[in-house]
Amino acid sequence: MRLAAILLVGAIAALLDTTIVNVAIRTIGQDLHAPLGTVQWVMTGYLLSYGMVIPLSGWALARFGGRATWLTALSIFLAASAAAGAAWNIGSLIAFRMVQGIGGGLLVPVLTTLLVQAAGGRPLGKLMATVSLPAVLVPILGPVAGGLIVSNLSWRWIFYVNVPICLVALVLAWRGMSPSRGTAAAPRLDVAGLALLSPAVALTLYGLAQVSGDGGFAHRGVLIPLAAGAMLLASFIAWALRPHRRVTPLVDLRLLRVRSFSAAAGLMFISGLSMYGALFLLPLYYQQIRGASALGAGLLLAPQGIGALLPRTLAGTLTDRIGPRPVVLAGMAIAAAGTVPFALAGAHTSELLLSLVLVVRGAGLTTANIALMAGAFTGLPRESVPDASSVTRIMQQVGGSFGTAVLAVILVGHSFQATFWWSVAFTALAVLPAAMLPARHAAAREQGRTSQGAGAPRA
């Protein structure tokens, strides 16, 4: 838990940056005299470099050690944040944002790996309750912070705000993390795998980011990068599963033989449709239907963050006690129940009622997320955790982008109410993989295997 407190300070900066910038996009374009299509690359460039570097995290940990990798990622993020705040034109800002994404893309999977390995086979529910805090709160509170900064300060403080956070995180990590070294026996970098998987992730994320434009999924600006990403991914799978490899694959796909992990990975993708896609709809609903400003929409969504805080301890304890499966299913049901009222709401529905509903929805989201992350790592040996962290983070990134893209296309031809109903309906897709997560007795057996030092992923 001490290590978690140290690492979460740095993670907050990286996660905050994925949401806080959205509010300032229009202001940045006006100040730097850039069209909206160009300014969007301030977000897109960060997203692409963020996704591309995730597969490197496991190799970097093995080669350089946890402390060195963490401090390096934080330093890159800090330097790029300061440079982005001082950008002199839109081109320099986009370039600095892409460098910033390199640091951010390393931070979250490295954090997960270090904490799960430090747990040493202990039940993971309470740990994931701590780890999930910034991931749950930042998407809700980020737009509020961004709105306050843009309304009262220069947009440059959107990036400068990361500097003190990163400096504190660096001091804490330098003083509080045990020095660890990589090993000379660490596998050589899988250059071919990196050349296949990283562009595959980047092209997929880029294609999904273009869906909200004209033409939806049928537009060539979407189809070409998605097709190229799928081809590269298929090539990586074939490369990683070759029977006689001279180089250890960048990501060990044998992990997917572990039922609980494959179910959790699939659920992380589907949750982009079933639970997290609505995070895209909610601010638009408040702005377009209720007439709220960007800051006002962020404040109106704050009750969801309050709801996310309430069940964290209980969700972690229940996950350790009864297993992740029933907790995930219960959290999904609660989140769906908290979404249904928006499918019935109109322009004059009571804001108090909707705020109470958001508390319920936030509670369901954090409950499901805590149990899902615990279920993903249940039964995995220590040496498999870095690969598992990379896979789960990629699935979360791609799943969230896919969920947003699908709901954006649905919204083009339907009302907000109908689109919210689609979001609720997609929850049914998540029931099957959720049912494959371990229950209490299976989770206990798998944790026992892990604590005894199981060597290879078990089917």
N, C-alpha and C positions, 0 to 999 in steps of 0.2 A: 504494500500500500504506500510505503514511503517512495519507492521507485515510481509508482503510478502518479503521485503528486508532482514529482519532478518532471516527468515526461509530459504530463497533460498541459503544463504551462506552454511548452513549445507547440503542442498540437493545436491549442486554441488559435494561435496566429495563423497556421496553415488552413484550418477549417473556416475561420472567420473570413479569410480572404476570398473563399469561393462564393460568398454571398454578399459581402459588404460592398463589393465593387459595382454590382448590378445597379444600385440606386444612383450611382454617379455617372453612368455612361453618357447620358444626354448632356450633362454639365461639362464633362471632359471634351466631348465633341465640339461644343460651342467655344470653349476656351482655347482649344488647339486648332480650331477651324478645319475640322475633319468631318466628312459625311458619316452618317450612321453606319453604313456598310463597312467602312474602314474601322470605326471605333469599336464595332463588335469584336474585332480581333483582339482587343484588350482582354476580353473574356475568353474567346476561342483559343488564342495562343497559349494562355495559361492552362486551359483545360487539356490541350493536346500534349504539351510538354509534361504536365502532371501525369497523364495517363501513360506516356511512353516510358517514364522512368520507374514506374512501379515494379515491373519485372526484375529490375536490377537490385532491388532491396535485399533479397535473400543472399545473392552472391556477395554484395558489399559487406554484409554482416559477417559472412564466413571469412572473407579475405582480410578485413580491416578491424573487426570487432565492433561490439555494440556502441561503446562510448565514443570511439573515433567517428563512426558513421553518423551517429546522432549529432555530434558537435559540428561535423562538416555540413550536414544537411541544414542545420540551423544557421550556420554562418552564410551559406549560399542564400538562404531565404532572407536573412537580415540585410545583406549587401544589396540584393536585388530590390528589396522593398525601399531602401533608402534611395537607390538609383531611380526607381519608378516615380517616387515622389518628386524628384528633381528633373524629370524628363523634360526636354526642351521642345519636342514635337511628337506627333503621334507615332512615327516610326520608332523613335527611341523608346517610347513607352511600351509599345508592343514587344520590342526586343527584350527589355528588362522584365516584362511580365513572363515571357517564356523562360527566362533564367530563373525567375521566382518559382515557376511551376516545377522546375527540377528539384529545388529544395523541398517544396511542399509535397511532391509526389513520393519522396523518400520518407518523410516524417511519420505519416500515419501507419504504413505497414511495418516500419522499424519499431514504432511504439508497441504495436500489437504483438510482434514477435518477442520483444524483450520481456514484456509483462507475462505472456503465456509461458514462456520458458522459466521465468522467475517463480511462477506459481508451482512448478515442480510436481504436476499431477494432482494438485489440490482441486476441489470443486471450483468451477469458474464463474458461478452466478454472481457472487458478490463482487468479484474482480471486474466483470464486464459491466456491472452497475456503475462502477467508478469510471471505467474506460469510456463508456457510452455517453457520459455527461456532456462533453463538448459537441459530440456528433449530433446529439439530440437538441441541444439548446441553440447552437450557433445558427442553423438555418432559420430559426425563429427570431432570434435577437439580432442577427447580422443586419437585416434590412433596417431595423430600428436604429442601430448605431450608425449605419450609413446615411440614413435620412437626417439624423441629428448633425452629423459632420458636414454634410453638403449644405444644410440649412444655415449653419452658424460659422463654418470655417471654409477654407479652400478645399477643393477636391483632393489636393495633394496629401492632405492629412488622412485620407483613406489608406494610403500606403505608409505614411510616417507613423501611424498608430502601431504598426507592427514592430517598430524599432525598439521601444522600451520593453515590449513583451518578450522579444527575442533576446535582448540583453539580459533580462532577469532569468530567462530559460537557460541561457548559456552559463551564467554564474552558478545556477542551481545544479546543472548537469556536471559542470567541471568539479564542483566541490562534493556533490552527493552521489555520483555514479562511480562504481568501482571500475578502475582501469581494466580494460579487457583488450586483448590483442587478437588479431586474426591468426590463422594458422597457416604454416607453410604447406600443409597438406590440403588446404582448401582447393576445391576444384577450379580448374581453369575457366575463365569466362567463356560461356557458350556464345561466341560471336555470331555464328549462323542463326542460333535461336533468337538472339537479341535483334538481329536484322529482320527476322520474320515477325516475332511477337509484338515488339514495341510499335512498329508501323501499323500492324493489324489493329491494335487497340486505338491508336491515334486516328486512323482512317474511319474506324467505326464510330468513335465519338464525334468526329467532324461531320460525318454523314448524318448522324442523328440530330446534330445541332442545326442542320440546314432544313430539317423537315418542316419547321413552322413557317417557312417562306411559301411562295406560290408553288402549287403543284404537289405539296405533301410528299409522300413516299415515292410518287411516280416521277418526280423531277430528276433530271440527269445529274444535277448537283448533289443529289442524295444517293441515287442508285450507283453511280460510278464509285464513290468512296466506300459505300457499303459492300459492293461486290468485290472491290480490291481488298478490303479488310477481311472479308470472308475467305478469299483465296489464300491470303497470307496466313490466316489462322489455321486453315486446313493444312497448309504446308508445314507450319510449326508442329501441329499434332503429329503429322507423319514423321517429321524429323525427330521429335521427342520420343516417339514410340518405336524407333528403329531398334531391332534386337541387339545389334552389335555397335555400340556407340563408343567412340574414343573420348568424347567429352560429356560430362554430366549435363543433362538438359538444364536450361535456364530455369524452368519450372517443372517439377516432377509430377506428371499427369497421373501417375499411379495412385496419387492421393484420392482420385475420384472413385477408386475401388472401395474406399471406406464409405459405407452407406450413409452414416450420419453427416459426413463432410459433403458428399455429393448432394444430399438433400438440402443441406444448409446453403451450399453454393447456388443451387437452382432456385431456392426460395429468395435469396438475396437479389437475384435477377428479376424474378416475378414480382417482388415487392415494389419494384419501380412502377409497375402498373397498379397493383392492388392497394398500396398504402401511400407511397411517397410521391406518386404522380400528382395527387391532389394538392401537394405543397405548391405546385405550379399554378393550379387553378385558384386557390384561395386568395392570393393578393390581387389577381386579375378581377375576381368577383367583387371584391371590395372597391376596387378602383373604377371598374366599368359599370357595375350595376348599382353600387351604393354611392359612387361619386367621391370616394376618399382620395386624398393625395397619397404619394408614395410613402411619406412618413406616417400619415394616418393609417394606411393599410398595415404597415409594420406594427404600429401600436395596437391595432385591433386584433392582430394575430398573436400578441403577447400572451393571452390566456393559454394558448397551446403550449407555450414554453413552461408556464406554471404547472399545467397538467403533466408535462413530461417529468417534472421534478418529483411529483407526489409519490409514485409507486416504485421508485428505483430500489430502495432497500428491500421492500417486500418482494419485488420481482426477482431480485438476485437471490434472496433467501429461498423463495419457492422453487426457483430453478435448481438450486443445489439439493433441495429436499425431495421434490417430486419429478425432476427431470425437465428438460427443455420442451418436450413435445406439448404437454397440456398448457404450459405457460405461453408458448407461441400461439397456439390456437385461441386461447382466451384473449391475448392481446390483439390478435387480428379481428376477432369478433367485436371487441370494444372499439377499436379504431374504425371499423365499418359502421358501427352504431353511431359513432360521432361524426360520420360523413353523411349519413342519410338525411339529416335535417337540412343540409345545404342543397340537396336535390329537391327539397320541398320549399325552400326559401325563395322569397321574392325581394323586391327593392325596399319593402317597408317592414320586413320581418324584424322583430325585436332584437336589437343589438345585444341586450343582456342575455337573451336566450341563446343567441349564436355564440356569445362568449363562454357560456356554461358548456355548450356543446363542444367547443374547442378544448376546454379543459379535459373533457372525456376523451376526445380524440388524441390529445397529447399523451394521456395516460396509457392508452392502448398502444400507441406507437412505441413508446419507450419500453413497455413491458415486452412486446414482441421482439424488439431489437436486442434487448439484453439476453433473453433466452436463446435467440437465434445465434448470436455470437458465441455464447457458451457452448451451444450444440455443435457449432462448426469445428471447434477445437477439442471436443471430447474424444478421447481415445487415440489421439495422434501422438506419436513419439516426439521427443524434443527436437530431433534433427529434421522433422517434417514441418515444424511450425513456420519457418521462414517462407517456404513454398506456399503453405496454406494461407499465410497473411497476404501474399501477393495475389493469389487466386481470389480470395474473398474481396479484396479491395477492388480488383478489376471488375468483378461481378457487380459490386455495388455501384461503381462508376457507370458502367455500361447499362445496367438495369435502370438506374435513375434517369439516364439520358433517354433510354428507350421509352420509359413510362411517360416522361414529359413530351416526347415526340408524338406518341400515339394519342395522348389526350389533346395535344395541340391540334392534330388533324381532326379529331372528333369535334372539337370546339368550333372549327371553321364552319361545319355544316349543321351544327346543333346548338341548342341553348346551353347555358351554364347548368341548368337543372338536369338536362339529359346527360351531359358530360359527367356530372357528379354521379349519376346512376351507373354509368359505365365504370367509373372508378370503383364503386361498391361491387359491381358484378364481377370485376376482375379478381376480387378477393377469393372467389371460388376456385380460381386457377392455383392459388397458393395452398389450398387445403391438402392436396395430395403430397407435395414434398414436405409440408409441415408434419403430416402424419408419419413420415419416415424418420423423423428425428427420434433420438433415443428417449425412452421413458425412464422412470426412476431406476429400475433394476439394471436396465441395459447401460445407462449412463454410469452407474456405480461400477459395473464390470469393466467398462472401457477406461474409466479413470484409474482403476486398479492396474490395468495393463500398462498404462502410461507411467504410473509411478514406479512400476517395476522395470522400466527402461525398455519397453518393447522396441524392437529394432526396425521393423519394416511395417508399412501401412497394412492393416488387416482388412480383408474383404468383409 
